[in-house]
Amino acid sequence: MKILIVDDNKENLYLLESMLKGIGYEVVSAGNGEEALEKLRTESIDIIVSDVLMPVMDGFKLCKEVKGKDELKNIPFVFYTATYKDEIDEKLALKLGADKYILKPTEPEKLINIIQGVVRDVEEGKFEPKKPALAEKKEVLKLYSERLVNKLEKKMLELEREITERKKAEEALKKAHDELEARVGERTKELTQANLRLKELDRLKSKFIASMSHELKTPLNAIIGLTGIILQGISGEITEVQRKELTMVKNSANHLSALISDIIDISKIEADQIELAIGKLDLAELIQEVRDSFKTSVDEKGLKLSLRTAERLIIKSDKRRTKQVIINLVKNAVKFTDKGEISIKVAKKDEIVEISVADTGVGIKKEDMKMLFKQFSSIHVEGRARVEGTGLGLYLSKKIADLLGGEITAESEFGKGSKFIFILPLKYKEAKK
């Protein structure tokens, strides 16, 4: 059974098409009456479901055309409209030969029952298509004209109301503007005092964000975990379309989770609430762990990842935060390198250690270097697809480096690659407050 649905609203088309396909019908769609007639010329249609208000050719005219053609007049014609709701509209539709007149919104179950009833009657030979009131042609044309004029009049009234409301809004805006201008002097004095509170407000904001972000992580972790279980097939087999869509959900959730984690860390740092776990750590072993964690992503891009470090290099710092910075630097290198090599080098110099991450990637233009360590900054290379990221990685890394008593510097040549150097003291010393 093939159903033609006609509606100029793409969302309505999609919903109705999904609903009908879901119960086993073949569906053809058109955006207006003219397109529908073209479909009827080329395809064998069993039922027509049409909106009324459409550009080019409306539903009433479409129904008139269909019922006026011998080869089409026996096709059941169902109207489904949200605009023409008066009894006189339904009367016109029936005079034109429509078989059913349904008003939106209608419960999906009810709509399906109506359509299935028509299908059942057609299949059992019980369906008798309504004939247009040809004997009352003048009355039909008069009704048709009246309904169009009625809708135009309503539209004009709506426009008049909108213009009136807009004028009122403009007058209110002008009044507000005049009042605002008069209060500028007074507000300037108040702002001077308000500026003294900004630091405290910013600290409270960061504290609030950190607290709320923790609350968001819990449902996100559930989403990531459950989609992972479904993708592994533990809950049963899934289709390729479902796999693709679930993968998109999981990737989006992971991206949001990473963003929230970064926001939590930044908020803690700015609210002076972050706690460091200072202790001895083997930097060489830690960097080898980082290198191994990127093996899959590096192999997928066909890159070479080299590491040059001493077999053992003990420093005193925060292991988790140090690893977080190095991961961010290597992740950026992999992200912006399409071919060639990424090299990690560790060198001990006097009382400091330098960890450099160099790549043969796209590089950074000189004028863009100033954006590197800013919040939510994203440097786009023309002609290259935008790379997904939070825009917080380098900003957060610099903040952590400062907390650990170190620093991060960068150098780059556009088109040839970049190099980031993470400097840490061999022994962490708490900054004096």
C-alpha positions in Angstrom: 0.0 0.0 0.0 1.6 3.3 -1.2 0.6 6.6 0.5 1.3 10.1 -0.9 1.7 12.7 1.9 1.6 16.4 0.9 2.9 19.2 3.2 5.2 22.2 2.8 6.5 21.8 6.4 9.5 19.5 6.3 9.1 18.6 10.0 5.5 17.6 9.5 6.4 15.5 6.5 9.2 13.7 8.4 7.0 12.9 11.4 4.1 11.6 9.2 6.4 9.7 7.0 8.1 8.0 10.0 4.7 7.2 11.5 3.4 5.5 8.4 6.6 3.7 7.5 6.6 2.4 11.1 3.4 0.5 10.5 4.5 -0.9 7.2 3.3 1.5 4.5 5.3 2.7 1.5 5.5 6.5 1.6 5.9 9.1 -1.2 6.1 12.8 -0.2 5.6 16.2 -1.9 5.9 19.8 -0.7 2.8 21.3 -2.5 -0.1 20.4 -4.7 1.9 20.8 -7.9 4.6 18.4 -6.8 1.9 16.0 -5.7 0.3 16.0 -9.2 3.7 15.2 -10.7 4.1 12.3 -8.3 0.7 11.0 -9.3 1.6 11.1 -13.0 4.7 8.9 -12.4 3.8 6.6 -9.5 0.9 4.3 -8.5 -0.6 5.9 -5.4 -3.3 4.2 -3.2 -4.1 7.0 -0.7 -3.4 10.7 -0.5 -3.0 12.5 2.8 -2.7 16.3 2.3 -2.3 19.6 4.2 -4.5 22.5 3.0 -2.3 25.7 3.4 0.6 25.3 1.0 2.4 27.5 -1.6 2.2 27.1 -5.4 -1.0 24.9 -5.1 -3.0 24.5 -1.9 -4.7 21.3 -0.8 -8.2 22.4 -1.9 -7.1 22.9 -5.4 -5.1 19.7 -5.4 -8.2 17.8 -4.3 -10.3 19.5 -7.0 -7.6 18.5 -9.6 -7.5 14.9 -8.4 -11.2 14.4 -8.3 -11.6 15.9 -11.7 -9.4 13.3 -13.4 -10.8 9.9 -14.3 -7.6 8.1 -13.7 -7.2 9.6 -10.2 -10.7 10.3 -8.9 -11.1 6.9 -7.1 -8.0 7.5 -4.9 -9.0 8.1 -1.3 -8.2 11.7 -0.3 -7.6 12.6 3.4 -7.1 16.2 4.6 -4.8 16.7 7.6 -4.7 20.4 8.6 -4.0 22.7 11.5 -5.0 26.0 9.7 -8.5 25.4 8.2 -10.4 24.4 11.4 -13.9 25.9 10.8 -16.9 23.7 9.9 -17.2 25.6 6.6 -13.7 24.5 5.7 -14.6 20.9 6.2 -17.8 21.5 4.2 -15.8 22.8 1.3 -13.4 19.9 1.5 -16.2 17.4 1.3 -17.8 19.2 -1.6 -14.5 19.0 -3.4 -14.6 15.2 -3.0 -12.4 14.7 0.1 -13.1 11.4 2.0 -11.8 12.4 5.4 -11.0 15.7 7.2 -8.7 15.4 10.2 -7.6 18.4 12.3 -4.1 18.8 13.8 -3.0 18.0 16.3 -4.4 14.5 16.4 -3.1 11.7 18.6 -0.8 9.5 16.5 -2.8 6.4 17.4 -6.1 8.0 16.3 -4.6 9.2 13.0 -3.2 5.8 12.2 -6.6 4.2 13.0 -8.3 6.5 10.6 -5.8 5.8 7.8 -5.9 2.0 8.5 -9.7 2.1 8.4 -9.5 3.7 4.9 -6.9 1.1 3.8 -9.0 -1.7 5.2 -12.1 -0.5 3.3 -10.0 -0.2 0.0 -8.6 -3.8 0.5 -12.1 -5.3 1.2 -13.7 -3.5 -1.7 -16.0 -1.5 0.7 -14.5 1.9 -0.1 -16.7 4.3 -2.1 -14.9 7.5 -3.0 -16.9 10.7 -2.5 -17.9 12.5 -5.7 -17.3 16.2 -5.9 -20.4 18.4 -5.9 -20.2 19.2 -9.6 -23.8 20.2 -9.8 -23.0 23.0 -7.3 -19.8 24.1 -9.1 -20.6 27.8 -8.5 -21.2 27.2 -4.8 -18.0 25.3 -4.5 -16.0 28.0 -6.2 -17.7 30.6 -4.1 -16.9 28.7 -0.9 -13.3 28.3 -2.1 -12.9 32.0 -2.7 -14.6 32.9 0.6 -12.2 30.6 2.6 -9.1 32.1 0.9 -10.4 35.6 1.5 -11.1 34.6 5.1 -7.6 33.4 5.6 -6.1 36.5 4.0 -8.3 38.7 6.3 -7.1 36.8 9.3 -3.5 37.2 8.2 -4.0 41.0 7.7 -5.4 41.2 11.2 -2.4 39.3 12.6 -0.1 41.7 10.7 -1.9 44.7 12.0 -1.7 43.4 15.6 2.0 42.7 15.0 2.6 46.2 13.7 0.7 47.7 16.7 2.6 45.6 19.1 5.9 46.6 17.4 5.1 50.3 17.6 4.3 49.9 21.3 7.6 48.0 21.8 9.5 50.8 20.0 7.8 53.4 22.2 8.7 51.4 25.3 12.2 51.0 24.1 12.6 54.8 23.5 11.2 55.5 26.9 13.6 52.9 28.5 16.5 54.4 26.5 15.7 57.9 27.8 15.4 56.7 31.4 18.7 54.8 31.0 20.5 57.8 29.7 19.3 59.8 32.7 20.6 57.2 35.1 24.0 56.8 33.5 25.6 59.2 35.9 24.1 57.5 38.9 25.1 54.1 37.7 28.7 55.1 37.0 29.1 55.8 40.7 27.5 52.5 41.6 29.8 50.6 39.2 32.9 52.0 40.9 31.7 50.3 44.1 30.6 47.2 42.3 34.1 46.7 40.8 35.4 46.1 44.3 33.2 43.0 44.6 34.0 41.5 41.2 36.9 39.3 42.5 34.7 37.8 45.2 31.8 37.3 42.8 34.1 35.6 40.3 35.4 33.3 43.0 31.9 32.3 44.0 31.0 31.8 40.3 33.8 29.4 39.9 32.9 27.6 43.0 29.3 27.3 41.8 30.3 26.0 38.4 32.5 23.4 39.9 29.7 22.2 42.1 27.1 22.1 39.3 29.6 20.4 36.9 30.0 17.5 39.4 26.2 17.0 39.3 26.3 16.9 35.5 29.0 14.3 35.4 26.9 11.6 37.1 24.1 11.3 34.4 26.8 11.8 31.7 28.8 8.8 33.0 25.6 6.8 32.9 24.9 7.8 29.3 28.5 6.9 28.3 28.4 3.6 30.2 25.0 2.4 28.9 25.7 3.3 25.3 29.0 1.5 25.5 27.1 -1.6 26.8 24.6 -1.4 23.9 27.4 -0.9 21.3 29.2 -4.0 22.6 26.1 -6.0 22.0 25.6 -7.0 25.6 22.0 -5.9 25.5 21.3 -7.6 22.2 21.9 -7.1 18.6 21.5 -3.6 17.0 21.3 -2.4 13.4 24.1 -0.5 11.7 21.9 2.7 11.8 21.5 2.3 15.5 25.2 1.6 15.9 26.0 4.8 14.0 23.6 6.9 16.0 24.6 5.4 19.4 28.3 6.1 18.5 27.4 9.7 17.8 25.6 9.9 21.2 28.6 8.3 23.0 31.2 10.6 21.2 29.1 13.7 22.1 28.8 12.6 25.7 32.5 12.0 25.9 33.2 15.4 24.4 30.8 17.1 26.9 32.3 15.1 29.8 35.8 16.3 28.8 34.5 19.9 28.6 32.9 19.6 32.1 36.1 18.1 33.5 38.2 21.0 32.2 35.6 23.5 33.5 35.8 21.8 37.0 39.6 22.0 37.0 39.6 25.7 35.9 36.9 26.6 38.4 38.9 25.0 41.2 42.1 26.8 40.2 40.4 30.2 39.9 38.5 29.7 43.2 41.8 28.7 44.8 40.3 25.3 45.8 42.5 22.9 43.9 44.5 20.5 46.0 47.8 19.2 44.8 49.1 15.7 45.7 52.9 16.4 45.8 55.2 13.4 45.9 58.1 11.6 44.2 57.4 10.3 40.7 59.4 8.8 37.9 58.9 11.2 35.0 60.4 8.8 32.5 57.9 6.1 33.4 55.0 8.5 33.4 55.8 9.8 29.9 56.2 6.3 28.6 52.6 5.6 29.8 51.4 8.7 28.0 53.1 7.5 24.8 51.6 4.1 25.0 48.1 5.5 25.5 48.3 7.3 22.1 49.4 4.2 20.2 46.0 3.6 18.6 45.3 7.1 17.5 48.8 7.6 16.1 48.7 4.3 14.2 45.3 5.2 12.7 46.8 8.4 11.2 50.0 6.6 10.1 52.2 8.8 12.3 55.5 8.0 14.0 55.7 8.8 17.8 59.2 8.8 19.2 60.4 9.3 22.8 63.8 10.3 24.1 64.3 10.3 27.8 66.5 8.9 30.6 65.6 5.4 31.8 64.8 6.9 35.2 64.1 10.5 36.2 62.8 11.2 39.7 61.1 14.5 40.4 58.9 15.9 43.2 55.6 17.1 41.9 51.9 16.2 41.4 51.8 13.1 39.2 48.1 13.4 38.0 48.5 17.1 37.1 51.8 16.6 35.4 50.4 13.7 33.3 47.3 15.8 32.5 49.5 18.6 30.9 51.6 16.2 28.9 48.5 14.4 27.6 47.1 17.7 26.5 50.2 18.6 24.6 50.5 15.2 22.9 46.8 15.2 22.1 47.1 18.6 20.4 50.1 17.3 18.4 48.2 14.2 17.2 45.1 16.3 16.4 46.9 18.8 14.2 49.4 16.4 12.5 48.3 14.5 9.4 51.6 13.1 8.4 55.2 12.8 9.7 56.4 12.5 13.2 55.6 13.6 16.8 58.6 13.5 19.1 58.7 13.8 22.9 62.0 14.7 24.5 62.9 15.0 28.2 66.0 16.8 29.3 67.3 17.6 32.8 68.9 21.0 33.2 70.3 22.1 36.5 67.2 22.4 38.9 64.6 22.0 36.2 63.4 19.4 33.7 62.1 20.3 30.1 59.5 18.1 28.4 59.2 19.1 24.7 56.5 17.9 22.3 57.3 18.6 18.7 55.3 17.8 15.6 55.4 18.1 11.8 51.8 19.3 11.7 50.0 22.3 10.2 51.8 24.8 12.4 50.4 28.1 13.7 50.5 31.5 12.0 52.5 34.2 13.8 49.4 36.4 14.3 47.5 33.5 15.9 50.2 32.7 18.5 48.7 35.2 21.0 45.5 33.1 21.1 47.2 29.9 22.2 46.7 30.0 25.9 43.3 31.8 26.0 40.0 30.3 27.2 37.8 28.7 24.5 40.3 29.8 21.8 40.2 27.7 18.6 42.7 28.4 15.8 41.2 27.3 12.4 43.5 26.7 9.4 41.8 27.7 6.2 41.1 24.8 3.9 41.2 22.3 6.7 38.2 20.8 8.5 37.6 22.2 12.0 38.9 20.0 14.7 36.7 19.2 17.6 37.9 20.3 21.0 36.9 22.2 24.2 39.2 25.2 23.6 40.3 24.8 27.2 43.2 22.4 26.9 46.2 24.8 26.6 44.6 27.4 28.9 44.2 24.7 31.6 47.7 23.3 31.0 49.2 26.7 31.5 47.2 27.2 34.7 48.4 23.8 36.0 52.0 24.5 35.0 51.9 27.8 37.0 50.5 25.9 40.0 53.4 23.4 39.8 55.9 26.2 39.7 56.7 25.7 36.0 55.7 27.2 32.7 54.8 26.3 29.1 56.2 28.0 26.0 55.5 27.5 22.4 57.2 28.0 19.0 55.8 27.3 15.6 56.3 27.7 11.9 53.1 27.7 9.8 52.9 24.7 7.5 55.9 23.0 9.1 55.0 22.2 12.7 54.9 23.3 16.3 56.9 22.7 19.5 55.6 23.1 23.0 58.0 23.0 26.0 56.7 22.2 29.5 59.2 23.2 32.2 59.0 21.8 35.7 61.2 22.3 38.8 62.9 19.0 39.9 61.5 19.8 43.4 58.1 21.5 43.8 58.2 24.5 46.1 54.9 25.9 47.5 54.4 29.4 46.4 54.4 32.0 49.1 51.0 33.7 49.5 
